């Protein structure tokens, strides 16, 4: 922060969504004030900083790879299925693509119970004599399917 021009920091912050000129200026002033009193734990050319930079680059690379894979999936997905899934409130294209890739053709399930059982979100039932208890989900299906 101390080695960067104040105007460059303000411009960077204004480029972020939801930050206007006044807020960017206030944040920049706070950052500079804090940077002047901060005591770094490691030098900027230390192995810790290099390792952190490598980790950040790996995360950014993985994110790019994920976006590329989602674009490929969008090309391959049946358009009608994608339209139907994205018409459900709360499901965007990303989620719809993941549902299609995890479940395949949803029409192969005759009813919602079969779909729930496949994914593994059907409730576990314990029966003994007159006692019937509904427990947590069974978790039989794939963890990714349950997450999506």
N, CA, C and O atoms as a GROMACS GRO file, in nm:
protein
  592
    1UNK      N    1   0.083  -0.119   0.000
    1UNK     CA    2   0.000   0.000   0.000
    1UNK      C    3   0.088   0.125   0.000
    1UNK      O    4   0.061   0.220  -0.074
    2UNK      N    5   0.192   0.125   0.084
    2UNK     CA    6   0.277   0.243   0.092
    2UNK      C    7   0.357   0.266  -0.036
    2UNK      O    8   0.397   0.379  -0.064
    3UNK      N    9   0.382   0.161  -0.112
    3UNK     CA   10   0.459   0.175  -0.236
    3UNK      C   11   0.370   0.204  -0.357
    3UNK      O   12   0.421   0.222  -0.468
    4UNK      N   13   0.240   0.210  -0.338
    4UNK     CA   14   0.147   0.233  -0.447
    4UNK      C   15   0.094   0.376  -0.440
    4UNK      O   16   0.073   0.429  -0.331
    5UNK      N   17   0.074   0.436  -0.555
    5UNK     CA   18   0.019   0.572  -0.558
    5UNK      C   19  -0.124   0.571  -0.508
    5UNK      O   20  -0.200   0.478  -0.534
    6UNK      N   21  -0.160   0.675  -0.436
    6UNK     CA   22  -0.294   0.687  -0.379
    6UNK      C   23  -0.401   0.681  -0.488
    6UNK      O   24  -0.504   0.616  -0.471
    7UNK      N   25  -0.377   0.747  -0.599
    7UNK     CA   26  -0.474   0.749  -0.710
    7UNK      C   27  -0.494   0.609  -0.768
    7UNK      O   28  -0.604   0.574  -0.809
    8UNK      N   29  -0.387   0.529  -0.772
    8UNK     CA   30  -0.399   0.392  -0.824
    8UNK      C   31  -0.486   0.306  -0.732
    8UNK      O   32  -0.564   0.224  -0.780
    9UNK      N   33  -0.471   0.324  -0.602
    9UNK     CA   34  -0.552   0.249  -0.506
    9UNK      C   35  -0.698   0.288  -0.521
    9UNK      O   36  -0.786   0.202  -0.523
   10UNK      N   37  -0.724   0.418  -0.532
   10UNK     CA   38  -0.862   0.466  -0.548
   10UNK      C   39  -0.922   0.411  -0.675
   10UNK      O   40  -1.037   0.365  -0.675
   11UNK      N   41  -0.847   0.414  -0.785
   11UNK     CA   42  -0.898   0.361  -0.912
   11UNK      C   43  -0.929   0.212  -0.903
   11UNK      O   44  -1.030   0.166  -0.955
   12UNK      N   45  -0.841   0.138  -0.835
   12UNK     CA   46  -0.865  -0.006  -0.817
   12UNK      C   47  -0.993  -0.029  -0.738
   12UNK      O   48  -1.075  -0.113  -0.777
   13UNK      N   49  -1.011   0.043  -0.629
   13UNK     CA   50  -1.129   0.024  -0.545
   13UNK      C   51  -1.257   0.065  -0.618
   13UNK      O   52  -1.361   0.001  -0.601
   14UNK      N   53  -1.251   0.171  -0.698
   14UNK     CA   54  -1.369   0.214  -0.774
   14UNK      C   55  -1.408   0.109  -0.878
   14UNK      O   56  -1.524   0.101  -0.918
   15UNK      N   57  -1.312   0.030  -0.922
   15UNK     CA   58  -1.340  -0.076  -1.019
   15UNK      C   59  -1.419  -0.192  -0.959
   15UNK      O   60  -1.477  -0.272  -1.032
   16UNK      N   61  -1.421  -0.201  -0.826
   16UNK     CA   62  -1.498  -0.307  -0.761
   16UNK      C   63  -1.644  -0.267  -0.754
   16UNK      O   64  -1.676  -0.149  -0.742
   17UNK      N   65  -1.732  -0.364  -0.762
   17UNK     CA   66  -1.875  -0.334  -0.761
   17UNK      C   67  -1.918  -0.285  -0.623
   17UNK      O   68  -1.876  -0.338  -0.520
   18UNK      N   69  -2.002  -0.182  -0.623
   18UNK     CA   70  -2.058  -0.131  -0.498
   18UNK      C   71  -1.972  -0.028  -0.428
   18UNK      O   72  -2.006   0.013  -0.317
   19UNK      N   73  -1.861   0.014  -0.488
   19UNK     CA   74  -1.775   0.114  -0.425
   19UNK      C   75  -1.767   0.237  -0.515
   19UNK      O   76  -1.720   0.231  -0.628
   20UNK      N   77  -1.816   0.348  -0.461
   20UNK     CA   78  -1.812   0.474  -0.534
   20UNK      C   79  -1.686   0.551  -0.503
   20UNK      O   80  -1.597   0.504  -0.432
   21UNK      N   81  -1.678   0.672  -0.559
   21UNK     CA   82  -1.558   0.754  -0.546
   21UNK      C   83  -1.530   0.792  -0.400
   21UNK      O   84  -1.416   0.781  -0.354
   22UNK      N   85  -1.633   0.838  -0.328
   22UNK     CA   86  -1.614   0.881  -0.189
   22UNK      C   87  -1.571   0.763  -0.101
   22UNK      O   88  -1.478   0.774  -0.021
   23UNK      N   89  -1.640   0.651  -0.117
   23UNK     CA   90  -1.606   0.533  -0.036
   23UNK      C   91  -1.466   0.484  -0.069
   23UNK      O   92  -1.392   0.444   0.021
   24UNK      N   93  -1.428   0.484  -0.197
   24UNK     CA   94  -1.294   0.442  -0.237
   24UNK      C   95  -1.189   0.534  -0.174
   24UNK      O   96  -1.084   0.487  -0.129
   25UNK      N   97  -1.217   0.663  -0.171
   25UNK     CA   98  -1.124   0.758  -0.111
   25UNK      C   99  -1.110   0.733   0.039
   25UNK      O  100  -0.999   0.733   0.092
   26UNK      N  101  -1.222   0.711   0.108
   26UNK     CA  102  -1.220   0.685   0.252
   26UNK      C  103  -1.142   0.556   0.283
   26UNK      O  104  -1.062   0.552   0.376
   27UNK      N  105  -1.167   0.453   0.205
   27UNK     CA  106  -1.098   0.325   0.227
   27UNK      C  107  -0.948   0.342   0.203
   27UNK      O  108  -0.866   0.288   0.278
   28UNK      N  109  -0.912   0.416   0.099
   28UNK     CA  110  -0.771   0.439   0.067
   28UNK      C  111  -0.701   0.511   0.181
   28UNK      O  112  -0.590   0.474   0.220
   29UNK      N  113  -0.766   0.613   0.234
   29UNK     CA  114  -0.706   0.688   0.346
   29UNK      C  115  -0.687   0.597   0.467
   29UNK      O  116  -0.584   0.604   0.535
   30UNK      N  117  -0.785   0.512   0.495
   30UNK     CA  118  -0.773   0.417   0.606
   30UNK      C  119  -0.660   0.318   0.583
   30UNK      O  120  -0.582   0.288   0.674
   31UNK      N  121  -0.651   0.266   0.460
   31UNK     CA  122  -0.544   0.171   0.428
   31UNK      C  123  -0.406   0.234   0.446
   31UNK      O  124  -0.316   0.171   0.502
   32UNK      N  125  -0.390   0.355   0.399
   32UNK     CA  126  -0.260   0.423   0.411
   32UNK      C  127  -0.227   0.448   0.557
   32UNK      O  128  -0.114   0.426   0.600
   33UNK      N  129  -0.325   0.495   0.634
   33UNK     CA  130  -0.303   0.521   0.776
   33UNK      C  131  -0.264   0.393   0.849
   33UNK      O  132  -0.171   0.393   0.930
   34UNK      N  133  -0.334   0.284   0.821
   34UNK     CA  134  -0.303   0.156   0.885
   34UNK      C  135  -0.168   0.100   0.839
   34UNK      O  136  -0.095   0.041   0.919
   35UNK      N  137  -0.135   0.119   0.712
   35UNK     CA  138  -0.007   0.069   0.660
   35UNK      C  139   0.111   0.139   0.726
   35UNK      O  140   0.217   0.079   0.743
   36UNK      N  141   0.092   0.265   0.763
   36UNK     CA  142   0.201   0.340   0.826
   36UNK      C  143   0.230   0.290   0.968
   36UNK      O  144   0.344   0.298   1.014
   37UNK      N  145   0.129   0.239   1.036
   37UNK     CA  146   0.150   0.193   1.174
   37UNK      C  147   0.166   0.041   1.182
   37UNK      O  148   0.196  -0.012   1.289
   38UNK      N  149   0.146  -0.028   1.070
   38UNK     CA  150   0.156  -0.174   1.070
   38UNK      C  151   0.301  -0.219   1.079
   38UNK      O  152   0.391  -0.152   1.028
   39UNK      N  153   0.320  -0.330   1.142
   39UNK     CA  154   0.453  -0.391   1.151
   39UNK      C  155   0.446  -0.526   1.082
   39UNK      O  156   0.382  -0.618   1.133
   40UNK      N  157   0.509  -0.540   0.965
   40UNK     CA  158   0.497  -0.666   0.892
   40UNK      C  159   0.561  -0.782   0.968
   40UNK      O  160   0.665  -0.766   1.032
   41UNK      N  161   0.497  -0.897   0.960
   41UNK     CA  162   0.548  -1.016   1.026
   41UNK      C  163   0.660  -1.082   0.945
   41UNK      O  164   0.749  -1.145   1.001
   42UNK      N  165   0.654  -1.065   0.813
   42UNK     CA  166   0.757  -1.122   0.726
   42UNK      C  167   0.795  -1.018   0.621
   42UNK      O  168   0.719  -0.926   0.593
   43UNK      N  169   0.912  -1.036   0.565
   43UNK     CA  170   0.956  -0.946   0.458
   43UNK      C  171   0.881  -0.978   0.330
   43UNK      O  172   0.837  -1.092   0.310
   44UNK      N  173   0.866  -0.878   0.242
   44UNK     CA  174   0.786  -0.899   0.121
   44UNK      C  175   0.849  -0.997   0.023
   44UNK      O  176   0.780  -1.046  -0.066
   45UNK      N  177   0.977  -1.027   0.037
   45UNK     CA  178   1.041  -1.125  -0.052
   45UNK      C  179   1.067  -1.257   0.020
   45UNK      O  180   1.152  -1.335  -0.023
   46UNK      N  181   0.994  -1.283   0.130
   46UNK     CA  182   1.015  -1.406   0.206
   46UNK      C  183   0.947  -1.525   0.137
   46UNK      O  184   0.866  -1.509   0.046
   47UNK      N  185   0.982  -1.643   0.184
   47UNK     CA  186   0.923  -1.766   0.129
   47UNK      C  187   0.773  -1.772   0.157
   47UNK      O  188   0.697  -1.827   0.077
   48UNK      N  189   0.730  -1.717   0.270
   48UNK     CA  190   0.587  -1.717   0.305
   48UNK      C  191   0.507  -1.638   0.202
   48UNK      O  192   0.400  -1.682   0.158
   49UNK      N  193   0.558  -1.523   0.164
   49UNK     CA  194   0.488  -1.439   0.066
   49UNK      C  195   0.487  -1.506  -0.070
   49UNK      O  196   0.386  -1.504  -0.140
   50UNK      N  197   0.600  -1.567  -0.109
   50UNK     CA  198   0.606  -1.637  -0.238
   50UNK      C  199   0.507  -1.754  -0.238
   50UNK      O  200   0.438  -1.777  -0.338
   51UNK      N  201   0.500  -1.826  -0.128
   51UNK     CA  202   0.406  -1.939  -0.117
   51UNK      C  203   0.262  -1.892  -0.127
   51UNK      O  204   0.180  -1.956  -0.192
   52UNK      N  205   0.232  -1.780  -0.062
   52UNK     CA  206   0.097  -1.725  -0.068
   52UNK      C  207   0.062  -1.682  -0.210
   52UNK      O  208  -0.050  -1.706  -0.256
   53UNK      N  209   0.156  -1.619  -0.278
   53UNK     CA  210   0.133  -1.578  -0.417
   53UNK      C  211   0.108  -1.699  -0.506
   53UNK      O  212   0.021  -1.696  -0.594
   54UNK      N  213   0.184  -1.806  -0.484
   54UNK     CA  214   0.164  -1.929  -0.563
   54UNK      C  215   0.026  -1.988  -0.536
   54UNK      O  216  -0.042  -2.034  -0.628
   55UNK      N  217  -0.016  -1.987  -0.410
   55UNK     CA  218  -0.148  -2.042  -0.375
   55UNK      C  219  -0.258  -1.959  -0.439
   55UNK      O  220  -0.356  -2.014  -0.491
   56UNK      N  221  -0.244  -1.828  -0.436
   56UNK     CA  222  -0.344  -1.740  -0.499
   56UNK      C  223  -0.351  -1.766  -0.648
   56UNK      O  224  -0.459  -1.773  -0.705
   57UNK      N  225  -0.235  -1.779  -0.712
   57UNK     CA  226  -0.233  -1.807  -0.857
   57UNK      C  227  -0.296  -1.942  -0.888
   57UNK      O  228  -0.364  -1.956  -0.990
   58UNK      N  229  -0.275  -2.041  -0.802
   58UNK     CA  230  -0.338  -2.173  -0.822
   58UNK      C  231  -0.490  -2.162  -0.811
   58UNK      O  232  -0.563  -2.223  -0.889
   59UNK      N  233  -0.537  -2.084  -0.715
   59UNK     CA  234  -0.682  -2.066  -0.698
   59UNK      C  235  -0.742  -1.995  -0.819
   59UNK      O  236  -0.846  -2.035  -0.870
   60UNK      N  237  -0.675  -1.890  -0.865
   60UNK     CA  238  -0.724  -1.818  -0.983
   60UNK      C  239  -0.723  -1.906  -1.106
   60UNK      O  240  -0.815  -1.900  -1.188
   61UNK      N  241  -0.620  -1.989  -1.121
   61UNK     CA  242  -0.613  -2.081  -1.234
   61UNK      C  243  -0.725  -2.184  -1.228
   61UNK      O  244  -0.787  -2.216  -1.329
   62UNK      N  245  -0.751  -2.236  -1.107
   62UNK     CA  246  -0.860  -2.334  -1.091
   62UNK      C  247  -0.994  -2.271  -1.121
   62UNK      O  248  -1.081  -2.335  -1.180
   63UNK      N  249  -1.013  -2.146  -1.082
   63UNK     CA  250  -1.138  -2.075  -1.110
   63UNK      C  251  -1.157  -2.058  -1.261
   63UNK      O  252  -1.267  -2.078  -1.312
   64UNK      N  253  -1.051  -2.023  -1.332
   64UNK     CA  254  -1.058  -2.010  -1.478
   64UNK      C  255  -1.093  -2.144  -1.542
   64UNK      O  256  -1.172  -2.151  -1.636
   65UNK      N  257  -1.031  -2.250  -1.491
   65UNK     CA  258  -1.057  -2.384  -1.543
   65UNK      C  259  -1.203  -2.424  -1.521
   65UNK      O  260  -1.266  -2.485  -1.607
   66UNK      N  261  -1.254  -2.389  -1.405
   66UNK     CA  262  -1.394  -2.419  -1.372
   66UNK      C  263  -1.488  -2.344  -1.466
   66UNK      O  264  -1.584  -2.402  -1.517
   67UNK      N  265  -1.461  -2.216  -1.489
   67UNK     CA  266  -1.545  -2.138  -1.580
   67UNK      C  267  -1.539  -2.193  -1.721
   67UNK      O  268  -1.640  -2.195  -1.792
   68UNK      N  269  -1.422  -2.237  -1.763
   68UNK     CA  270  -1.406  -2.295  -1.896
   68UNK      C  271  -1.488  -2.425  -1.907
   68UNK      O  272  -1.554  -2.450  -2.008
   69UNK      N  273  -1.482  -2.507  -1.802
   69UNK     CA  274  -1.559  -2.631  -1.802
   69UNK      C  275  -1.709  -2.604  -1.805
   69UNK      O  276  -1.783  -2.673  -1.875
   70UNK      N  277  -1.754  -2.503  -1.732
   70UNK     CA  278  -1.896  -2.468  -1.733
   70UNK      C  279  -1.940  -2.420  -1.871
   70UNK      O  280  -2.052  -2.448  -1.913
   71UNK      N  281  -1.854  -2.347  -1.943
   71UNK     CA  282  -1.886  -2.303  -2.078
   71UNK      C  283  -1.899  -2.422  -2.172
   71UNK      O  284  -1.988  -2.425  -2.258
   72UNK      N  285  -1.811  -2.520  -2.157
   72UNK     CA  286  -1.820  -2.642  -2.238
   72UNK      C  287  -1.948  -2.719  -2.206
   72UNK      O  288  -2.014  -2.771  -2.296
   73UNK      N  289  -1.981  -2.727  -2.077
   73UNK     CA  290  -2.103  -2.796  -2.037
   73UNK      C  291  -2.226  -2.728  -2.095
   73UNK      O  292  -2.321  -2.795  -2.135
   74UNK      N  293  -2.224  -2.595  -2.099
   74UNK     CA  294  -2.338  -2.520  -2.154
   74UNK      C  295  -2.357  -2.553  -2.302
   74UNK      O  296  -2.471  -2.558  -2.350
   75UNK      N  297  -2.248  -2.575  -2.374
   75UNK     CA  298  -2.258  -2.610  -2.516
   75UNK      C  299  -2.318  -2.750  -2.535
   75UNK      O  300  -2.390  -2.774  -2.632
   76UNK      N  301  -2.287  -2.840  -2.442
   76UNK     CA  302  -2.330  -2.979  -2.456
   76UNK      C  303  -2.467  -3.008  -2.396
   76UNK      O  304  -2.532  -3.106  -2.435
   77UNK      N  305  -2.512  -2.925  -2.304
   77UNK     CA  306  -2.638  -2.952  -2.232
   77UNK      C  307  -2.758  -2.935  -2.324
   77UNK      O  308  -2.759  -2.847  -2.410
   78UNK      N  309  -2.860  -3.019  -2.306
   78UNK     CA  310  -2.984  -3.001  -2.382
   78UNK      C  311  -3.047  -2.866  -2.348
   78UNK      O  312  -3.074  -2.836  -2.232
   79UNK      N  313  -3.069  -2.785  -2.449
   79UNK     CA  314  -3.117  -2.647  -2.429
   79UNK      C  315  -3.252  -2.644  -2.357
   79UNK      O  316  -3.275  -2.560  -2.270
   80UNK      N  317  -3.340  -2.734  -2.394
   80UNK     CA  318  -3.475  -2.734  -2.332
   80UNK      C  319  -3.466  -2.765  -2.183
   80UNK      O  320  -3.533  -2.701  -2.102
   81UNK      N  321  -3.384  -2.863  -2.146
   81UNK     CA  322  -3.367  -2.897  -2.004
   81UNK      C  323  -3.308  -2.778  -1.928
   81UNK      O  324  -3.349  -2.749  -1.815
   82UNK      N  325  -3.213  -2.711  -1.990
   82UNK     CA  326  -3.151  -2.594  -1.928
   82UNK      C  327  -3.253  -2.483  -1.907
   82UNK      O  328  -3.254  -2.418  -1.802
   83UNK      N  329  -3.340  -2.461  -2.006
   83UNK     CA  330  -3.444  -2.359  -1.995
   83UNK      C  331  -3.542  -2.392  -1.882
   83UNK      O  332  -3.581  -2.304  -1.805
   84UNK      N  333  -3.581  -2.518  -1.873
   84UNK     CA  334  -3.676  -2.559  -1.771
   84UNK      C  335  -3.616  -2.540  -1.632
   84UNK      O  336  -3.680  -2.484  -1.543
   85UNK      N  337  -3.493  -2.586  -1.612
   85UNK     CA  338  -3.431  -2.575  -1.481
   85UNK      C  339  -3.407  -2.430  -1.440
   85UNK      O  340  -3.428  -2.394  -1.324
   86UNK      N  341  -3.363  -2.346  -1.534
   86UNK     CA  342  -3.338  -2.206  -1.499
   86UNK      C  343  -3.467  -2.128  -1.478
   86UNK      O  344  -3.463  -2.016  -1.426
   87UNK      N  345  -3.581  -2.183  -1.519
   87UNK     CA  346  -3.708  -2.114  -1.493
   87UNK      C  347  -3.752  -2.130  -1.347
   87UNK      O  348  -3.841  -2.060  -1.301
   88UNK      N  349  -3.689  -2.222  -1.275
   88UNK     CA  350  -3.719  -2.241  -1.133
   88UNK      C  351  -3.650  -2.130  -1.054
   88UNK      O  352  -3.530  -2.109  -1.071
   89UNK      N  353  -3.723  -2.059  -0.969
   89UNK     CA  354  -3.661  -1.950  -0.891
   89UNK      C  355  -3.544  -2.002  -0.807
   89UNK      O  356  -3.556  -2.104  -0.739
   90UNK      N  357  -3.432  -1.932  -0.813
   90UNK     CA  358  -3.315  -1.968  -0.734
   90UNK      C  359  -3.216  -2.056  -0.809
   90UNK      O  360  -3.107  -2.082  -0.758
   91UNK      N  361  -3.251  -2.102  -0.928
   91UNK     CA  362  -3.159  -2.185  -1.006
   91UNK      C  363  -3.110  -2.104  -1.124
   91UNK      O  364  -3.187  -2.066  -1.212
   92UNK      N  365  -2.980  -2.078  -1.125
   92UNK     CA  366  -2.917  -2.006  -1.236
   92UNK      C  367  -2.851  -2.110  -1.328
   92UNK      O  368  -2.852  -2.229  -1.298
   93UNK      N  369  -2.795  -2.063  -1.438
   93UNK     CA  370  -2.738  -2.154  -1.537
   93UNK      C  371  -2.630  -2.244  -1.476
   93UNK      O  372  -2.625  -2.363  -1.507
   94UNK      N  373  -2.546  -2.189  -1.391
   94UNK     CA  374  -2.439  -2.265  -1.327
   94UNK      C  375  -2.497  -2.385  -1.252
   94UNK      O  376  -2.451  -2.498  -1.270
   95UNK      N  377  -2.597  -2.361  -1.168
   95UNK     CA  378  -2.659  -2.468  -1.090
   95UNK      C  379  -2.730  -2.568  -1.182
   95UNK      O  380  -2.721  -2.689  -1.161
   96UNK      N  381  -2.800  -2.517  -1.282
   96UNK     CA  382  -2.872  -2.604  -1.375
   96UNK      C  383  -2.775  -2.698  -1.447
   96UNK      O  384  -2.804  -2.816  -1.465
   97UNK      N  385  -2.661  -2.646  -1.489
   97UNK     CA  386  -2.561  -2.730  -1.556
   97UNK      C  387  -2.508  -2.838  -1.463
   97UNK      O  388  -2.486  -2.952  -1.504
   98UNK      N  389  -2.489  -2.802  -1.338
   98UNK     CA  390  -2.440  -2.901  -1.241
   98UNK      C  391  -2.545  -3.008  -1.212
   98UNK      O  392  -2.512  -3.125  -1.194
   99UNK      N  393  -2.670  -2.968  -1.209
   99UNK     CA  394  -2.778  -3.066  -1.189
   99UNK      C  395  -2.783  -3.163  -1.307
   99UNK      O  396  -2.791  -3.284  -1.288
  100UNK      N  397  -2.778  -3.109  -1.428
  100UNK     CA  398  -2.782  -3.194  -1.548
  100UNK      C  399  -2.663  -3.288  -1.551
  100UNK      O  400  -2.677  -3.406  -1.584
  101UNK      N  401  -2.544  -3.237  -1.517
  101UNK     CA  402  -2.426  -3.323  -1.523
  101UNK      C  403  -2.428  -3.430  -1.415
  101UNK      O  404  -2.376  -3.540  -1.436
  102UNK      N  405  -2.487  -3.400  -1.300
  102UNK     CA  406  -2.490  -3.498  -1.191
  102UNK      C  407  -2.600  -3.601  -1.209
  102UNK      O  408  -2.580  -3.719  -1.179
  103UNK      N  409  -2.717  -3.558  -1.257
  103UNK     CA  410  -2.832  -3.648  -1.266
  103UNK      C  411  -2.853  -3.709  -1.403
  103UNK      O  412  -2.917  -3.814  -1.416
  104UNK      N  413  -2.800  -3.645  -1.505
  104UNK     CA  414  -2.827  -3.693  -1.640
  104UNK      C  415  -2.969  -3.654  -1.681
  104UNK      O  416  -3.014  -3.543  -1.652
  105UNK      N  417  -3.039  -3.744  -1.748
  105UNK     CA  418  -3.176  -3.717  -1.792
  105UNK      C  419  -3.271  -3.735  -1.674
  105UNK      O  420  -3.290  -3.847  -1.625
  106UNK      N  421  -3.331  -3.627  -1.629
  106UNK     CA  422  -3.420  -3.631  -1.512
  106UNK      C  423  -3.548  -3.708  -1.544
  106UNK      O  424  -3.612  -3.759  -1.452
  107UNK      N  425  -3.585  -3.716  -1.671
  107UNK     CA  426  -3.708  -3.785  -1.709
  107UNK      C  427  -3.703  -3.936  -1.681
  107UNK      O  428  -3.806  -4.003  -1.688
  108UNK      N  429  -3.587  -3.989  -1.651
  108UNK     CA  430  -3.578  -4.133  -1.622
  108UNK      C  431  -3.634  -4.167  -1.485
  108UNK      O  432  -3.656  -4.284  -1.454
  109UNK      N  433  -3.659  -4.065  -1.400
  109UNK     CA  434  -3.720  -4.088  -1.269
  109UNK      C  435  -3.871  -4.074  -1.283
  109UNK      O  436  -3.920  -3.975  -1.338
  110UNK      N  437  -3.946  -4.173  -1.234
  110UNK     CA  438  -4.091  -4.172  -1.248
  110UNK      C  439  -4.160  -4.076  -1.152
  110UNK      O  440  -4.270  -4.028  -1.181
  111UNK      N  441  -4.097  -4.048  -1.039
  111UNK     CA  442  -4.158  -3.957  -0.942
  111UNK      C  443  -4.048  -3.892  -0.858
  111UNK      O  444  -3.933  -3.935  -0.861
  112UNK      N  445  -4.084  -3.788  -0.783
  112UNK     CA  446  -3.983  -3.717  -0.703
  112UNK      C  447  -3.915  -3.805  -0.599
  112UNK      O  448  -3.799  -3.781  -0.564
  113UNK      N  449  -3.984  -3.905  -0.549
  113UNK     CA  450  -3.924  -3.994  -0.448
  113UNK      C  451  -3.805  -4.071  -0.505
  113UNK      O  452  -3.705  -4.091  -0.437
  114UNK      N  453  -3.817  -4.112  -0.630
  114UNK     CA  454  -3.705  -4.183  -0.693
  114UNK      C  455  -3.584  -4.092  -0.710
  114UNK      O  456  -3.471  -4.133  -0.688
  115UNK      N  457  -3.611  -3.968  -0.748
  115UNK     CA  458  -3.502  -3.871  -0.761
  115UNK      C  459  -3.437  -3.846  -0.626
  115UNK      O  460  -3.314  -3.843  -0.615
  116UNK      N  461  -3.518  -3.828  -0.521
  116UNK     CA  462  -3.464  -3.807  -0.386
  116UNK      C  463  -3.380  -3.926  -0.341
  116UNK      O  464  -3.274  -3.909  -0.280
  117UNK      N  465  -3.426  -4.046  -0.371
  117UNK     CA  466  -3.352  -4.167  -0.332
  117UNK      C  467  -3.220  -4.176  -0.408
  117UNK      O  468  -3.118  -4.214  -0.351
  118UNK      N  469  -3.221  -4.140  -0.536
  118UNK     CA  470  -3.099  -4.144  -0.617
  118UNK      C  471  -2.994  -4.049  -0.562
  118UNK      O  472  -2.876  -4.085  -0.551
  119UNK      N  473  -3.037  -3.929  -0.528
  119UNK     CA  474  -2.944  -3.829  -0.477
  119UNK      C  475  -2.905  -3.862  -0.332
  119UNK      O  476  -2.794  -3.831  -0.288
  120UNK      N  477  -2.997  -3.923  -0.259
  120UNK     CA  478  -2.967  -3.960  -0.122
  120UNK      C  479  -3.021  -3.864  -0.020
  120UNK      O  480  -2.966  -3.850   0.089
  121UNK      N  481  -3.131  -3.795  -0.054
  121UNK     CA  482  -3.191  -3.701   0.041
  121UNK      C  483  -3.326  -3.750   0.092
  121UNK      O  484  -3.402  -3.673   0.150
  122UNK      N  485  -3.355  -3.879   0.071
  122UNK     CA  486  -3.480  -3.932   0.124
  122UNK      C  487  -3.464  -3.957   0.274
  122UNK      O  488  -3.356  -3.997   0.319
  123UNK      N  489  -3.570  -3.934   0.351
  123UNK     CA  490  -3.557  -3.949   0.496
  123UNK      C  491  -3.545  -4.095   0.537
  123UNK      O  492  -3.607  -4.183   0.478
  124UNK      N  493  -3.466  -4.117   0.638
  124UNK     CA  494  -3.448  -4.252   0.693
  124UNK      C  495  -3.563  -4.281   0.788
  124UNK      O  496  -3.599  -4.196   0.870
  125UNK      N  497  -3.621  -4.398   0.778
  125UNK     CA  498  -3.734  -4.435   0.863
  125UNK      C  499  -3.695  -4.556   0.947
  125UNK      O  500  -3.643  -4.655   0.894
  126UNK      N  501  -3.719  -4.548   1.078
  126UNK     CA  502  -3.692  -4.658   1.169
  126UNK      C  503  -3.825  -4.710   1.220
  126UNK      O  504  -3.903  -4.636   1.279
  127UNK      N  505  -3.851  -4.840   1.197
  127UNK     CA  506  -3.977  -4.900   1.242
  127UNK      C  507  -3.947  -5.018   1.332
  127UNK      O  508  -3.867  -5.106   1.299
  128UNK      N  509  -4.013  -5.018   1.446
  128UNK     CA  510  -3.999  -5.129   1.540
  128UNK      C  511  -4.130  -5.142   1.617
  128UNK      O  512  -4.162  -5.057   1.700
  129UNK      N  513  -4.204  -5.246   1.590
  129UNK     CA  514  -4.332  -5.264   1.658
  129UNK      C  515  -4.427  -5.152   1.623
  129UNK      O  516  -4.458  -5.129   1.506
  130UNK      N  517  -4.474  -5.081   1.724
  130UNK     CA  518  -4.566  -4.968   1.703
  130UNK      C  519  -4.494  -4.837   1.680
  130UNK      O  520  -4.557  -4.736   1.647
  131UNK      N  521  -4.361  -4.836   1.696
  131UNK     CA  522  -4.282  -4.713   1.685
  131UNK      C  523  -4.237  -4.691   1.540
  131UNK      O  524  -4.181  -4.780   1.477
  132UNK      N  525  -4.264  -4.573   1.490
  132UNK     CA  526  -4.213  -4.532   1.359
  132UNK      C  527  -4.144  -4.398   1.378
  132UNK      O  528  -4.209  -4.300   1.414
  133UNK      N  529  -4.014  -4.393   1.354
  133UNK     CA  530  -3.937  -4.270   1.373
  133UNK      C  531  -3.880  -4.225   1.239
  133UNK      O  532  -3.826  -4.305   1.163
  134UNK      N  533  -3.892  -4.097   1.212
  134UNK     CA  534  -3.832  -4.038   1.092
  134UNK      C  535  -3.701  -3.972   1.134
  134UNK      O  536  -3.699  -3.878   1.213
  135UNK      N  537  -3.593  -4.023   1.080
  135UNK     CA  538  -3.460  -3.975   1.118
  135UNK      C  539  -3.407  -3.882   1.010
  135UNK      O  540  -3.482  -3.836   0.924
  136UNK      N  541  -3.277  -3.856   1.014
  136UNK     CA  542  -3.217  -3.767   0.915
  136UNK      C  543  -3.209  -3.835   0.778
  136UNK      O  544  -3.249  -3.950   0.764
  137UNK      N  545  -3.157  -3.765   0.679
  137UNK     CA  546  -3.148  -3.820   0.544
  137UNK      C  547  -3.051  -3.938   0.541
  137UNK      O  548  -2.965  -3.950   0.628
  138UNK      N  549  -3.065  -4.024   0.440
  138UNK     CA  550  -2.987  -4.146   0.432
  138UNK      C  551  -2.845  -4.126   0.380
  138UNK      O  552  -2.754  -4.201   0.418
  139UNK      N  553  -2.824  -4.031   0.295
  139UNK     CA  554  -2.692  -4.006   0.234
  139UNK      C  555  -2.643  -4.127   0.155
  139UNK      O  556  -2.526  -4.164   0.166
  140UNK      N  557  -2.730  -4.187   0.077
  140UNK     CA  558  -2.691  -4.301  -0.006
  140UNK      C  559  -2.630  -4.257  -0.138
  140UNK      O  560  -2.540  -4.323  -0.190
  141UNK      N  561  -2.675  -4.146  -0.191
  141UNK     CA  562  -2.630  -4.101  -0.322
  141UNK      C  563  -2.495  -4.033  -0.315
  141UNK      O  564  -2.422  -4.049  -0.217
  142UNK      N  565  -2.464  -3.958  -0.417
  142UNK     CA  566  -2.335  -3.888  -0.422
  142UNK      C  567  -2.340  -3.761  -0.340
  142UNK      O  568  -2.443  -3.694  -0.334
  143UNK      N  569  -2.230  -3.729  -0.277
  143UNK     CA  570  -2.221  -3.607  -0.196
  143UNK      C  571  -2.237  -3.483  -0.284
  143UNK      O  572  -2.297  -3.383  -0.242
  144UNK      N  573  -2.184  -3.489  -0.406
  144UNK     CA  574  -2.195  -3.375  -0.497
  144UNK      C  575  -2.341  -3.354  -0.536
  144UNK      O  576  -2.388  -3.240  -0.542
  145UNK      N  577  -2.413  -3.462  -0.562
  145UNK     CA  578  -2.556  -3.452  -0.595
  145UNK      C  579  -2.636  -3.389  -0.483
  145UNK      O  580  -2.723  -3.306  -0.507
  146UNK      N  581  -2.606  -3.429  -0.359
  146UNK     CA  582  -2.677  -3.369  -0.245
  146UNK      C  583  -2.645  -3.222  -0.231
  146UNK      O  584  -2.732  -3.141  -0.199
  147UNK      N  585  -2.521  -3.187  -0.255
  147UNK     CA  586  -2.480  -3.047  -0.244
  147UNK      C  587  -2.551  -2.960  -0.347
  147UNK      O  588  -2.603  -2.853  -0.315
  148UNK      N  589  -2.554  -3.009  -0.472
  148UNK     CA  590  -2.620  -2.933  -0.578
  148UNK      C  591  -2.768  -2.926  -0.550
  148UNK      O  592  -2.843  -2.867  -0.627
   0.00000   0.00000   0.00000
